[in-house]
Amino acid sequence: MKITRSLMLAAVVALTAGTAQAQLTNGEIKIGVMNDMSGLYADLGGPGSVVAAQLAAEDYAAAGGKTKISIIGGDHQNKPDVGSSLARQWYDADGVDVIVDVPTSSVALAINQVAAEKNKVFLVSGAATSDLTGKACTPNTIHWTYDTWMLANGTGKAIVQSGGDSWFFLTADYAFGHALEADTSAVVKANGGKVLGAVRHPLNTADFSSFLLQAQASKAKIIGLANAGGDTINAIKQSSEFGVVQGGQNLAGLLVFLSDVNSLGLKTAQGLILTETWYWDMNDNNRAFTKRFAAKNGGKYPTMAHAGVYSSLSHYFKAVDALKADGDGKVVVAKMKEMPTDDPLFGKGVVRKDGRKIHPAYLFEVKKPEESKYPYDYYKLKATIPADQAFRPLNEGGCPLVSG
Amino acid sequence: MFELLGISPQALFGQLLIGLINGSFYAMLSLGLAVIFGLLNIINFTHGAQYMMGAFCAWFLLEYSGLGYWWALLVAPIVVGLTGVIIERLFLKHLYKLDHLYGLLLTFGIALIVEGLFRNKFGSSGQPYRIPGELLGGQNLGFMFLPNYRAWVVVASVVVCLATWYVIERTKLGSYLRAATENPSLVQAFGINVPRMITITYGFGVALAAFAGVLAAPIYQVSPQMGSNLIIVVFAVVVIGGMGSILGSIVTGFGLGVIEGLTKVFYPEASNTVIFVVMGIVLLIKPAGLFGRAH
C-alpha cells in the first residue's frame, strides 16, 4: 500500500543519510588559500602559497592518493572584515573544507572564530600571534609554522644574552605587532634587560624617519622591529640611512622572511639575526622542493610560510584519508593531533593538544655579500633550538582546551 | 614649555625637519596634480603610478645599462613624460569637454592596469636602489643626524617647485598655457597651437611625478605599491590647498608634511589619518581649499 511504501522509502533514505556522513563533502577536498595577494605581505605568502598547495596536492596524488583535490586562492587585503566575509562565503557557499595560510594576525584571529563556528578546518601558516594557541585556541585550528613566542625566545633571547640589554620597539599597530612586542618584552625582562620604550606605527608605513629618530633619542642598545614584510624592509633600509648602527645601536628584526632579505639585498641586510623554522638550503628535500616551487613561482624561492602550507596540507590529506571523511572539522583536527607528522620539508613532528605544531627553530645570521655563492644563498646557521624548547610550554598559554 | 609637552626641544626640531622632508614629496606630487587639474581640468589619478614608473625607470637604468642616479634624474622624467604624452594623445583628449568624472575614471583605470602589470612582474616587496655615493652619510646637527640625501631632497624639490611656479605664473609660455585653458578657441584664433600646449602640459605634470619618483627611489623601496600608498594623501593635500592653485599646493604640501611629522611625535597611531582630518575641517570651513578660487 502507498503508506507502507513511503514508510519503506523513508527508512531507506534515513539509512543512506546516516552513511552519507562518512563521505567527503561534495566528493572532494576543497582548499582555500587566503592571504595578502597584492600588498606588503604578498611576497612572504601571496600567490606562492597557492603554488605550495598545488605541490602538496601533486605529491599526494603521486603517492597514490585517490581523493580529488581542488584549490582556490583569495585576497584578504590585510583586513579582518574582508577576510571573515570571504571565509564565510567559502565555507558556506563554495564548499571549502579547509582554509590555509592567512598571514596578518588580526585576520587570522577573525577566521579562527569563523572556522570554529562553522566546524571547518583552519591551518594557519602565515600568521604569527601566539594567541591562536593561547586564549583564542579552538578545536578547529592548528597553528603550523611559527609564532610570536618562538620568535621572541629565538631572536630576542639570543640578542639579550649577547649583550643587547636595553630595547626600544618599533611596533606595527595591530594584533601581530602588539603580540610580538609583548612576548619579546617578557623575554628581555626575564633575561635581565630593560625595555626603554616603544612607538606604534600604522600598518604599511612607508616612512620610518620620525620613528627612528625617537628610537635614536631613547639611546637603547637594541631597536626591536615588531613588524614584518614591507614595514620591516623600509625600517631597515631607512635606519642605515639615518646612521643608526654608526650611532652605536643595533637592529633586531624580530620577524624576517627570505623574501625580505631578497628585497633588501645582502649589502643592507648583512649581519641581521633572525629565527625561522625552515630554510630552503638546509637539506636535499628542501632543495628539491625549492626547485619545483621556483619553476612555478617565477623563479622566487619559498619562504617558511610556503613550506608550512605544503606541510600542513600533506598532514591534512593523511588525516582525511584515514577518516575517509572531511565534513566535521573537529574530528579531522583531532585526527591530525593524534597522528604524528612526517613530511619531506619539516621531517617528523607532532601537533599538540592546543593546536601548536612542534618542530625545531633555527637561529640564522644573514651572510655578507662576499660570503654568498649562489642565488638566495643568504643565511648561515648559528644555532638550533630543539623542538621541545622552541615553543611555549603547553600549560603557559591559557588555552581552554588544555586546562578545560 | 617644552617639558610640559613631554618632549625635548631637540627631538621636536628633529621631527619638524623630518616633516619638511616628507612635505617636499607631497609638495612636488601635488604640484604636478595641481598643474594638470588647474590647466587641463583632468583629475589625474594615474599620478601615483607615474611616480612609481619614475622610480622603476631609475632602477632599470641602473640595473640594465649602468646609468646612475644623476642620469636617472634627467632621463626618467623624459621617458615617463613621453608615456604621459601618449596617454594624452590617445585617450585624454577625447574627455576634455566631458564631466571631470570621466577623466578620473580613465586615469584610475590606467593606474590599476599599470600597477597590476608591475606587481605581476616584480612582486610587492620592492627592489633595492642605493643612495648615490656623493650623497651618502650625513651631518650631525646636534639635535639629530640629518642624512645628506634627505637634505638634497628638500633642496631639489624646493628648486623644482619654485621653478615651475615661476614658469607658469611669470613667463610668456606660462601665460599662453593659462590663457589656452581659460579660452581655447580665442587663443587658437591667435595662431597658438592649443592642443600641443595641452599635451606638453600633461607631459610636464607627469614628468614632475616621475622626478619625485627618482628622488624617492633610494629612500623608499622601489615597489609597485609606492604610488598607490602616496596618491590618496597627495589628493588630500591638493584638495586642502585648492584644486587649481599652484602656490597653494606647494605651501600646503610642506605644511602638511610638518603637521604629519608632529603627529608622529605626539600620537603616532594617528599619523596615517591626520591629513584627512585636516581636509575634513578645511572642506567644512572653506570648500574651495585654502588658496583655491571658487569655480
Interface residues (C-beta under 8 A of the other chain):
Chain A: S38 G39 L40 A42 D43 G46 D173 V199 R200 H201 P202 N204 T205 A206 D207 S209 S210 F211 L213 Q214 Q216 A217 G229 G230 I233 N234 K237 Q238 E241 F242 G243 G247 S259 D260 N262 S263 L264 G265 K267 T268 G298 K300
Chain B: S8 Q10 A11 G14 Q15 I18 G19 I21 N22 R119 G123 S124 S125 G126 Q127 P128 R130 I131 G137 G138 M144 F145 P147 Y149 R150 I219 Y220 Q221 S223 Q225 M226 N229 L230 G261 K264 V265 P268 E269 S271 N272
